[in-house]
Amino acid sequence: MYITIIASFAIVECMIGLSHTNVHIVRDSFNVFLMLSALVFSSKALQLSQKPKDDDYPYGYRRFNIMAAFVNSVYLLFSFIFNFVDNLHHMLEHWEVDAHQADS
């Protein structure tokens, strides 16, 4: 149910961003979609990690849980780097605009 609510919020956010031609809102909706895919991947990996051992995996399926944690940490790292660089760019861009307005 939570996944449906999050997905519907992201769809509405993307539609609003496209209708207002706001790149930041559309980018945020894609970020929500990526977060949602990481959440679905983690929940499936958690379900797999509960399975008992068998002939294919004699030590069990617990490593799927570790793999999901690694994928989530890589997603968070790239999300942080992308958002940090983008916000730094916008911050510097707005300072240049403010400096030019102060000169005139």
trRosetta pair geometry for C-beta under 8 A, 3 or more apart (Angstrom, degrees):
i j d omega theta_ij theta_ji phi_ij phi_ji
1 4 5.7 -54 -154 33 34 112
1 5 6.6 33 151 -17 66 104
2 5 5.6 -53 -149 36 36 112
2 6 6.2 33 155 -17 68 106
3 6 5.8 -55 -145 39 31 109
3 7 6.1 30 155 -18 65 109
3 36 6.5 111 -148 -156 82 101
3 39 6.8 -175 -102 108 97 126
3 40 6.6 79 -128 -78 138 94
4 7 5.8 -55 -142 39 28 110
4 8 6.2 27 159 -17 64 107
5 8 6.0 -56 -146 38 27 108
5 9 6.4 30 154 -19 62 107
6 9 5.7 -55 -149 36 31 113
6 10 6.4 29 153 -18 64 106
6 32 6.6 -161 175 177 93 107
6 35 7.8 -108 175 98 137 105
6 36 5.4 170 119 -96 125 112
6 39 7.7 45 72 44 165 158
7 10 5.7 -55 -147 37 32 111
7 11 6.4 33 154 -20 65 104
7 33 7.8 67 -122 -108 72 72
7 36 6.0 107 -77 -146 79 159
8 11 5.6 -50 -146 35 34 112
8 12 6.4 32 156 -16 65 105
9 12 5.9 -57 -147 39 30 108
9 13 6.1 31 154 -20 65 110
9 32 7.0 -110 99 176 98 156
10 13 5.5 -53 -143 38 31 114
10 14 6.3 33 156 -20 64 105
10 29 4.8 126 -165 -158 75 81
10 32 4.0 -163 -99 101 113 128
10 33 5.4 142 172 -59 153 76
10 36 6.7 -91 -19 -23 155 141
11 14 5.8 -54 -147 36 29 110
11 15 6.4 28 154 -18 63 106
11 29 7.6 121 -72 -162 15 126
12 15 5.7 -55 -147 37 32 111
12 16 6.3 31 155 -17 66 106
13 16 5.8 -54 -146 38 30 109
13 17 6.2 30 155 -18 64 108
13 25 6.0 -146 176 176 86 94
13 28 6.5 -89 159 97 137 101
13 29 4.2 176 100 -86 107 107
13 32 6.8 81 54 19 148 150
14 17 5.7 -55 -145 39 30 112
14 18 6.3 28 156 -17 65 106
14 25 7.7 171 -103 133 30 87
14 26 5.8 68 -136 -127 68 68
14 29 3.8 -179 -66 137 82 165
14 30 7.5 92 -97 -48 113 66
15 18 5.9 -55 -145 38 29 108
15 19 6.2 26 157 -18 64 109
16 19 5.8 -56 -143 38 29 108
16 20 6.2 6 163 2 65 112
16 22 7.9 -18 126 41 76 120
16 25 6.2 -84 97 154 93 148
17 20 6.3 -69 -141 51 25 94
17 21 7.9 67 163 -113 56 4
17 22 4.9 -102 -145 70 72 88
17 23 7.5 98 -180 -102 113 9
17 24 7.5 -144 -133 74 119 47
17 25 3.2 -165 -94 97 108 105
17 26 3.8 -178 129 -54 141 70
17 28 7.6 171 -72 45 146 92
17 29 6.1 -141 9 -6 142 127
18 21 7.2 22 -168 -79 32 44
18 26 6.2 86 -59 -88 70 118
20 25 7.1 48 63 33 118 148
22 25 4.3 51 99 13 116 110
22 26 6.8 160 92 -11 63 86
23 26 5.7 -60 -149 41 35 110
23 27 6.0 38 153 -22 70 107
24 27 5.6 -51 -143 36 31 113
24 28 6.4 33 154 -20 63 104
25 28 5.6 -51 -148 35 32 113
25 29 6.6 34 151 -20 64 102
26 29 5.7 -52 -151 33 34 111
26 30 6.6 32 151 -15 65 102
27 30 5.8 -54 -151 37 34 109
27 31 6.4 39 148 -22 65 104
28 31 5.3 -50 -149 34 36 117
28 32 6.5 40 150 -21 65 100
29 32 5.5 -48 -150 33 37 114
29 33 6.6 40 148 -19 64 100
30 33 5.3 -47 -148 34 38 114
30 34 6.5 40 151 -18 66 101
31 34 5.7 -51 -149 36 33 111
31 35 6.4 35 150 -18 64 105
31 79 6.8 103 -145 -137 105 112
32 35 5.5 -52 -146 38 33 113
32 36 6.2 38 151 -23 64 105
33 36 5.5 -52 -146 35 31 115
33 37 6.5 32 154 -19 64 102
34 37 5.7 -51 -147 35 33 109
34 38 6.5 33 152 -17 64 104
34 75 6.8 176 155 -156 107 117
34 79 7.4 172 106 -85 137 116
35 38 5.7 -54 -150 37 33 111
35 39 6.4 36 149 -21 65 105
35 75 7.7 141 -99 154 54 135
36 39 5.5 -52 -148 34 33 114
36 40 6.4 32 154 -17 66 103
37 40 5.7 -50 -145 36 34 110
37 41 6.2 37 153 -19 65 106
38 41 5.6 -52 -144 38 31 113
38 42 6.2 32 155 -20 64 107
38 71 6.7 -173 -135 127 91 101
38 72 5.5 113 -179 -106 120 75
38 75 4.9 -85 -93 16 144 177
39 42 5.8 -54 -146 37 29 110
39 43 6.4 26 157 -17 64 106
40 43 5.9 -55 -146 37 30 108
40 44 6.4 28 156 -15 65 106
41 44 6.0 -58 -149 39 29 108
41 45 6.2 26 154 -17 65 109
41 68 6.2 174 130 -128 87 94
41 71 6.2 -77 124 107 141 150
42 45 5.6 -56 -145 40 31 110
42 46 6.2 35 154 -22 65 105
42 68 4.4 120 -119 -180 65 125
42 69 7.9 83 -124 -66 106 46
42 71 7.6 -158 -72 75 81 113
42 72 6.0 35 -77 -60 126 124
43 46 5.5 -50 -146 34 33 114
43 47 6.6 36 152 -19 63 101
44 47 5.6 -51 -151 34 34 112
44 48 6.4 32 151 -17 65 105
45 48 5.6 -53 -146 39 35 111
45 49 6.2 39 153 -26 66 104
45 64 4.4 -163 -160 155 84 95
45 65 6.0 151 142 -88 101 38
45 67 6.3 -143 -142 76 140 94
45 68 3.5 178 76 -55 157 129
46 49 5.7 -49 -144 30 32 113
46 50 7.1 35 155 -24 59 101
46 64 7.8 -153 -58 114 21 105
46 65 6.2 68 -102 -105 57 89
46 68 6.8 -72 -44 42 71 169
47 50 6.1 -57 -162 25 33 112
47 51 8.0 47 144 -35 59 91
48 51 5.9 -35 -168 1 47 116
48 61 5.1 -122 150 164 79 138
48 64 4.3 -41 94 102 118 172
49 60 7.9 55 -163 146 59 101
49 61 5.2 -154 -118 115 35 91
49 62 5.3 67 -157 -120 96 37
49 63 7.7 -173 -111 45 96 29
49 64 4.7 -147 -66 67 84 100
49 65 3.9 43 -91 -41 160 102
49 68 8.0 -94 -34 7 128 127
50 61 7.4 -30 40 75 26 120
51 54 7.7 -38 148 -15 112 110
51 60 7.3 166 91 -163 69 75
51 61 4.6 45 58 14 99 144
52 60 6.6 -70 -167 -118 34 92
53 57 5.9 -125 -140 105 70 80
53 58 5.7 43 -177 -168 123 28
53 59 6.3 -160 -111 98 126 7
53 60 4.2 -70 -69 -72 88 63
53 61 7.6 -174 -89 -16 52 69
54 57 6.0 50 48 47 74 75
54 58 7.8 -95 80 -84 29 42
55 58 7.2 4 -146 -72 25 80
57 60 6.0 -34 132 117 111 4
57 61 5.6 75 111 -71 162 67
59 62 7.3 -79 132 30 90 104
59 63 7.7 58 96 -24 115 110
61 64 5.2 -6 168 3 88 118
62 65 5.7 -43 -173 24 55 115
62 66 7.1 50 138 -12 73 101
63 66 5.2 -50 -153 38 51 113
63 67 6.1 55 148 -23 74 101
64 67 5.5 -50 -144 37 34 114
64 68 6.4 38 153 -21 64 102
65 68 5.8 -51 -150 33 30 111
65 69 6.6 31 151 -17 62 104
66 69 5.6 -53 -150 36 34 112
66 70 6.5 36 150 -20 65 104
67 70 5.6 -52 -149 35 34 113
67 71 6.4 33 153 -18 66 104
68 71 5.7 -51 -145 37 33 110
68 72 6.3 33 155 -18 65 106
69 72 5.7 -54 -146 38 31 111
69 73 6.3 30 155 -19 64 106
70 73 5.8 -56 -147 37 30 109
70 74 6.4 29 155 -17 65 105
71 74 5.8 -54 -148 37 31 110
71 75 6.3 35 152 -20 64 105
72 75 5.5 -52 -147 36 33 114
72 76 6.3 31 155 -17 65 105
73 76 5.7 -52 -145 38 33 111
73 77 6.3 37 153 -23 64 105
74 77 5.6 -52 -147 34 32 114
74 78 6.4 25 158 -11 66 106
75 78 6.2 -61 -147 42 28 103
75 79 6.0 28 156 -19 65 113
76 79 5.6 -56 -140 40 29 113
76 80 6.2 34 158 -22 64 105
77 80 5.9 -55 -150 34 27 111
77 81 6.5 23 155 -15 63 107
78 81 5.7 -53 -143 38 34 110
78 82 6.1 32 159 -17 67 108
79 82 6.0 -55 -143 39 27 109
79 83 6.1 20 161 -12 64 112
80 83 6.1 -63 -144 43 25 104
80 84 5.9 25 160 -21 65 112
81 84 5.8 -57 -143 36 26 111
81 85 6.3 20 161 -14 63 108
82 85 6.2 -59 -147 39 26 105
82 86 6.2 21 158 -15 63 113
83 86 5.7 -58 -141 42 30 110
83 87 6.0 26 162 -15 67 110
84 87 6.1 -59 -143 41 25 105
84 88 6.1 26 156 -20 62 110
85 88 5.7 -55 -145 38 29 113
85 89 6.3 33 154 -22 63 105
86 89 5.7 -53 -150 33 31 113
86 90 6.5 24 155 -13 64 106
87 90 5.7 -54 -145 40 35 108
87 91 6.1 38 155 -23 66 107
88 91 5.7 -53 -144 35 30 113
88 92 6.4 24 159 -13 64 107
89 92 6.2 -61 -149 40 26 104
89 93 6.1 27 154 -21 64 111
90 93 5.5 -54 -140 38 32 114
90 94 6.2 28 161 -16 66 106
91 94 6.2 -58 -148 38 26 105
91 95 6.6 29 152 -21 61 106
92 95 5.6 -51 -147 33 34 113
92 96 6.6 36 154 -20 65 101
93 96 5.9 -53 -155 31 32 110
93 97 6.7 30 150 -16 64 105
94 97 5.5 -50 -147 37 39 113
94 98 6.2 40 153 -19 68 105
95 98 5.6 -54 -146 39 33 111
95 99 6.2 35 154 -23 66 105
96 99 5.7 -53 -147 34 31 112
96 100 6.5 29 155 -16 64 105
97 100 5.9 -57 -150 37 31 108
97 101 6.4 28 154 -17 65 108
98 101 5.7 -57 -147 38 32 111
98 102 6.4 34 154 -23 65 106
99 102 5.8 -54 -149 32 31 112
99 103 6.8 35 152 -24 62 103
100 103 5.8 -50 -152 27 35 113
100 104 7.1 21 158 -11 64 106
101 104 6.4 -62 -151 37 34 102
